[in-house]
Amino acid sequence: MAQTKKILLYIVVVFVLYTIITSPAKAADLVQVGFEGISSAAQGVGEFMTELVN
């Protein structure tokens, strides 16, 4: 089981590196979308907590 997780982790790392090397602009766009999603989620949690306190 642990060996399977390690192999899957290596496959994901190789895929990410391949994507970054072959198309850095697309990889940058994907990272930007990810950070925008995280930012939106954090903003939503902040608004929820603010309303909860009020």
N, C-alpha and C positions, 0 to 999 in steps of 0.2 A: 504493500500500500504506500509506504513512504517513498519507495523507489519510483512508483508511478507518478506521484506528485512532483518529484524532482525532475522526471523526464518531461512532464507537461510544462513545468516552469521553464525549462530550457527551451522548449518549443516556442513558448510565448515570447521569451526574450529574443530568440532568433528572429521571429516574425516581426517584432517591434523594430529591431535593428535593421532588418531588411527593408521595412516600410520607410524608415527614416532615411536610409541611404539611397533608395531608389527614387523616392519622391518627397523631398524635405518640405516642399510647400504644402502638400496634402497632409503630411504629418503635423505640421504647424497648425493647419486649420482644425484638425481633429483635437489637438491639445487645447486650442482656443475654445472650441465648442464644449469640451469637458470642463474647463475652468468656468465658463459662463454658466453651465448647468450647476456646478457646485456653488457659485456665487448666488444664483437664483434661489437655490434651496436654502442657503444660509440666510438670505434676506427674508424668505418666507417664514423661517423659524423665528427670526427676530421680530417680525411683525406679529406673529402669533403670540409670542411671549409678551410683547408690549400690550396687545389687546387683553391678554389674560390678566396682566397686572392692573390694567385700568378697569 
